[in-house]
Amino acid sequence: MPPHAIEGAGTAGARPRSRLRELLANLALLAASGVVCLALLEIVLRLFPGLLGEEAALRVHWVEVAGDTDSEGRALMIDDPVIGFLYRPGLEGRIARGDLDFRFRLDSKGFRNPEPWPQPAHLVVLGDSMAFGYGADDGADWVALLRQRLPGTGIVNLGLIGSGPLQQERIWERFGAELRPSSVLLCLFAGNDLDDDRAFARWLDQGAAGSYRRFRGQGDRWLDASPLGLAQRTYLFWFATDLAKTLAQRSRGRTLALEDGQRLQLVLPRAGAVEPTDLDRTLGAVLRLRDRVEAAGGRLLVLLMPTKEEVYLPLLGETAKSPTAAVAARLAEAGVPALDLGEALRARASRAGPALYFAIDGHPNPTGQAILAEAVQGWLTEQLPRAAAGSAAITATR
């Protein structure tokens, strides 16, 4: 073979390899540019969070405030093989994000009470963060304000942030039953109680093995270290998710501007009826709790905690779809006394302000907590004298 033929063959073989290297280099450069662009967009969203839609802002808020540590790095929760988790006894914590910033101190059992617990305890409060008084400093939460309104009434708050009624009946068995109160106030928050019970029931069905907190890490409440969990810790993930919903005409956000300059972000609930199995599961826990309280000589009363959207969407001429009405109907059928606190909050909600909820977070702010305490105290003065025991402490405050 002539030398020039060999040289031409070698050159021809080198060209494809050279083109491949160029292509790979270009792809690498393109990928690096994409990563840089995404990082820059993440930085922009963190610097200007107002670019996030209402639902994205709420999701980011919960990623940053709901977790295993508080805003100052203190560990919040411990695993519990029966209840799933409890808050750390004796903890002095702080949770801060945006206009939400509050401090709390937990007692030697991990609940929000001054010590020692009252003897006797006339009233025990059960529920999730709505019972805990999430968002208000100690003394400004609605249970603390209720203590001030009902002097001489022993009140123990067993509210556990992030729990559902299935867990709350277990909290009652361990911490509340021995107190033998004349009345139990169960706070039901239809905004997430059915979801919380669904998750806890799945954990129980799988043998209650391992950490329930890590089990819940597959959802929104506690994020795990999977690629999806890590992505959900970014602003960009929720911005893109919200943008996709908007393009698909499934945006569920509204922002209400009050006359005093405050802005309330509202997230419209998903459309659709309440799943009967979810409702049956949660109501089953409530009725079992009712039977146990009554067997000990007490009485169960239910507080229906509204969503922020149920309180404020009427000011925009809209109605929030919520399981609250379905839960209230089932409680009425079962003869369980219930107070819908949405009525008291809606009566005080106004475009003129002040706001009764935080701008992004869905819990009542200290102003809203004070309204809750006032409404609950008024209702209790009507309800408790009808109970077989424990009426003296309430009647004495009239």
N, C-alpha and C positions, 0 to 999 in steps of 0.2 A: 504494500500500500504506500502511495507517495506520502512524503512527510507532510505536505500541505493538507492532505485528506485527514490525517490523524489530528493535526492541529485544529481543523474545522470541526471535527467530531467533539473534541474536548471543549471547544468554545460553545458549541450548541448545548452540551450537557450542563455547562456552568450557568447559562442564561436562566433556565427554569429555577435552579436553586437560588440564584440571585433575586429573581422575581418573588419567590416564596419568602425569602428573608425580608424583602421590602414590604410584602403584604403583612407579614407577622409584625414587623416594626410599626407599620401604620395602624394595625389593629390595636397594638399595645398602646400607642399614642392616643388613639381614639378612646380606649377604655380609661386611660389615665385622665384624659380631659373630662370624660363623663363623671369620674369620681370627684374630680376637683369641682366641677359644676354643682354636683349634688351637695358636696360639703359647703360650698358657698351659699347655696340655697338654704341649707340647714342653719347656717350662721345668720342669714338675713331673717329667717322666720323667728329665730330666738331673739334677735335684736328688735324685731317689729312683730310681736305676737298678734297684733291687731289684724294681720293679714290672714290669720286662721279663721275659718268659719266657726259658727257656734258649736257644732258638734265636735269638730276637731279640737277647739279650745278646751271643751269639757274633757275630752279624752286625754289630752296632754296634761291638764290639771290633775286628773286622777293618777296618771303615771307618776307624777312628781310628788303627790302628797300621800298616796296610798301605797304602803310598802312595809317592810320589816323594820325600818328605822324612822325616827322622827326627823324634823328639819335640822336638828343639831347632832344627828348621828347616833342617838340612843336606840338600842334594840327595843322594839315595842312588844313583840309577841313571843309566846312559847307554844310548842306543840302540846296537844292534849289528846290522848287516845279515845276519849269518849265525846268530848265537846268539839274536838277538831283543833281548836286553838284557844288561848286565853291571852289577855294582856299581862305584861310583866308586873307582879306585885311590887308596890312601893315606888313605881316609876314616876318621876317628875318629867313630863314631856312638853314639847312644843311642836306644833304643826303650823307651817306658814307657807302661803303661796298667794300672791296677789293681795287682794283685800281680805283674805282669810288669814288670820294670825291669832292663835290662841294657845294658852298654856293650861296644863291640867296636872293634877296629882292623883295617883291611884292609891287605894288602901292596900292593906296587907294581903288581900285576896285578889287584887287586880281590877277592882271596880272603882267608880268615881264617888266616893263617900268620905265624909269626915269620920275619924275614928275616936272612940269606939263606936260600933254600930249601936243604934238605939235599942234599949230594952224597956218595954216591948217594942217590936216593929209593927205598927198598925198597917203600913202600906209598903208593898214591894213593887218596884217598877222593873219591867222586863222589856227588851227590845234591842234594836241595833244602834247605829250612830244617832238616830233620832231620839232614842231614849237617853243615850249618853250625853246629849247636848253638844254635839260636835259643832265647833265653830265659835263657842263662847268660853271665855275664861271661867275658871272655878268661881262660883258665886253668882255668875251671870247666866249660867245654863238654866233651863226651865225647871228642872227638878230642884235645884238649889233655891230658885225663886219660889217654888211651891212650898218648900220647907219654911221660908219666911212668911208666906201667906197663911200657913197652917201651923202656928206655933203649938207645941205640945203634941204634935202628931209625929210619931216615929216613922221616918221614910228611909228605905234602903233602895239604892239604885243599882240594879244588876244589868244595866244596859251594856252590851258588848258590840263594839264597832265591827261591822262586816258579818254579823250573824243573821240567821233566819230563825223562824219559829221552831223548826226541828231542833236546832241547837239550843234555843231558849227554853224549851221544855226540859232539856237536860241540865241547863243552868239552874232551873228551878229545883230540880230534884237534889242537886248537890249543895246549893247555897241558900235556896229560899224556903224549902219545905220546913226545915227545922225552926224557922222563925215564926211559923204559924200566924201569919198576918191575917187581919180581918178582911183585907182586900188586896187584890193584885191588879195592877195596871199594866196591860200588855199593849205596847206600841206596835202597830202594824203599819209598815210602809210598803204599799203595793207597788211602788216604783221599782223595788228590787227584791222584796222578800220571796216572791215566787221563784225568781232566778236563783237566789241563795239556797233555797230549800231543794231545788232541782239538783244543784251541784253537790250538796251535802248528801242527798239520797243516793247519788251515783257513787260517792265515796263509800257509803255504808254498804251498798250492793256489791262493791268490789272487795269487801272484807275489812274496810276501814284500816287498810294496811299503809304504813308509811305516813309521811307528813301530809296532812290535809292542806296546809298552806302551799306546798309544792304541787299537790294535785290541782288546786285552784289556779296555779301558775299557768295552766293551759288556757285560762280565760283572761278577763280584763283586770280582775282585782289584784292579783299578784303575778308579775311577769317573770317567766323563767329565763334560762340562758340559751334557749333554742334560737335559731336564726330569726324566727318570727317574733319571739319575745324580745330579742335585741332590737329588731326593726321597730317594734311598737314603742320603744323608748325614745324614738326620734320624733321631732316635729314634722319632718318631711313625710313620714309614713302616714300620719293622720291628715296632713294637708292634701296628699294625693288621694287618700281614701274619700275625704270629703269632696274633693274636686270631681272624682269619678261619680259620686252620687248626684252631684249637681248637674253634671252633663247628662246623666241618665234621668234627670228630672225627678230625683228622689231626695232632694235636699230637705232637711227637716229642721232648719234653723230660723230663728227670729231674734231680733234684738230690740228691746223696748227701752227707749230713752225717756227718763223721767225729767220733770221740769227742773229739778234741782241739779241736773247734770249727771246723775248716776245712770249707768246703763246696765240692764239686766239681759244676759244672754239666755235664751230659751231653746231647748231642744225638743222638738215634737216627738212624742212616742211613736213607735212603730204601729202601723195600722194592723187591724186584725183582732179577733176575739181572744179572750183568755182561754188557754188550753184547759179543758175540764180536769185533766189529770193533775196539772199543776195546782189548780184551785183546790181540788180534793185533798191533795197532799198537805198543803199549808193549813187549810181549814181543819183537817184531821188533827194536826198538832195543836191547834187552838182548842178544839173540843176536848182532847185528852187532857190538856192543861186545865181546862175548866173543871173537868170531873175530879182531878186530883186536888185542886184548890178547894172545891166544895166538900170533898170527903174529909178535908182537914178543918172544916167549919168556916171557910172563907168564901169570898165572892170574886169572880173574875170580871173585870171591866176592860173594854178595849178602846184604845185611842187610835183612830184612823188618821195617819199623818199624810197630808197631801204632797204632791210634787209641786215644785216651783211653777211648772207649766199650768197645773190646775188652778193655781192662785192668780197668775198674771196673764195668761192667754185671753181670758174674758175681756181684759182691757183693750185687746186688739181685735175684739169681735170674733174670736175663735174659741173653740172648745178642745181641751186636751183629752185624748183617748187614754184612759187609765183603768187598770183593774180595780180601782177603789170602789166603784159602784157595784161591781160584781161581788167583791168581798163583803161590802156592807149588806147586800141583799141576802147572802148566805148566812151572815151573822144574825140578821133579823129572823130568818127562818128557824135558826137554832135557838132563838131566845136569849142571845148573848148581848147584854147592854153595850152599846158602842156610841162614841162621840166622834163625828167627822169634824176634825179641826180645820178643814178647808174652809168651812163657813166663817169661822172667826177671822182667819187670815184674809179671806176675800173681802170681808166687810171693812178691813183696814187698809187694803191695798189700793193705791191711788197713783195716778200719773204725777201728782204733785209731790209724792214721796212722803216720808222717807222710805227707802227700800226695806223690805222685810226679809230679803234673801241676799246672799252674796252675788257679785257680778257674774261669776262663772259657776262656782260651786252651787250644788243644789240643796244645801242645808239652810234653814232659817238663820239669819244673823242675830246678834244680841237683841235687836229691836223685835224681830219675829219671835225669839225665845220668850221675851217678856209677855207677848200676846198669848203664846201657848200657855204659860203659867197662869195667866188670868182666866183663860177659858177653862182650863182643867180644874182650877180651884172652884169656879162657879158651878161646874157640872158635879164635882164631888160633893158639894154641900147639898145637892139635890139627891144624889145617888146613895151615899154612904149611910145616912140615917135609916135607910130602908133595909140595910143589911142586919143580920142577926146579932152581930157583935161589932165593936169598934166605933160606934157612932158618937160616943161621948167626946172623943178628941176633936171631931169635926164640929159637932154641935156647939162646943165651948167657944169656938172662934166666931160665932155669929154675932 
